[in-house]
Amino acid sequence: MSVFTVILIAIVALLAGMEGVVDEFQFHQPLVACTLIGLVSGHPTEGIMLGGSLQMMALGWANIGAAVAPDAALASVASAIIMVLALDGGTTDTQTAISASIAVAVPLSVAGLFLTMICRTIAIPIVHIMDKAAEKADFGAIDLWQVVAILMQGVRILIPAVALCFVPSEAVTGALNAMPAWLAGGMTVGGGMVAAVGYAMVINMMATKEVWPFFALGFALAALSQLTLIALGVIGVSLALIYLGLKEEAKRGGGMGGGSGDPLGDILDTY
């Protein structure tokens, strides 16, 4: 791995670490972080594939009160680097490299959670320093310590990422090749289940009696190989606009006896 590539990976890791706390530009999301790592390392397609799979898993990660979710930033960046090392080391089976990266993502997310707990603990005295600066109306010091605290969150991802870049790619490839067939096959199956579990979680959060028909219609349209992703997107937007129009019409009565709040049901009742 060239020095320029390592520098670009370090920048992505720094942004992902900061975004894990700022949560503004979503650099820490697996789909973004893995894609960027793949792009700067010359494996954009594999990065997108890994990011898409990990994103399905990260959909259920959320901070609830004082309970902090597993760290998606370290899981995304580190697993993407491991995948790149495996591919650069001569691994011809792309799916094996991606499945192995998915398998290590969960332990890495727990490690990232431990690191962010350390950073949040260190941030406590920084807050006290900023309070003292505020008493003196020293806004420059407040801004400085704010930047230091945010950079600290970025460095917690940058250091492990740069350290992984110096791991010989042959060592990663050798570890993958040393895995027995049953373990490699199990990891492939597990990697495929990640996406299925993610979709199930989305459906569980969104499913209502009004949404189920659109889920069924979407799966039916996806089976038509002649339709491109753009065509499917146009169909989805069109259905959404039609539905919203019918819903507003139902709220206004729409000539259907005042409407029941279910526009599709109102239409069926008129036939």
Secondary structure, DSSP 8 states (H G I E B T S, - for coil): --HHHHHHHHHHHHHHHHHHHH-SS-TTSHHHHHHHHHHHHT-HHHHHHHHHHHHHHHTT---BTTB----HHHHHHHHHHHHHHHHHTT---HHHHHHHHHHHHHHHHHHHHHHHHHHHHHHHHHHHHHHHHHHTT-HHHHHHHHHHHHHHHHHHHHHHHHHHHTS-HHHHHHHHHHS-HHHHHHHHHHHHHHHHHHHHHHHHHH--TTTHHHHHHHHHHHT-TTS-HHHHHHHHHHHHHHHHHHHHHHHT-TTSTT--S-HHHHHHHT-
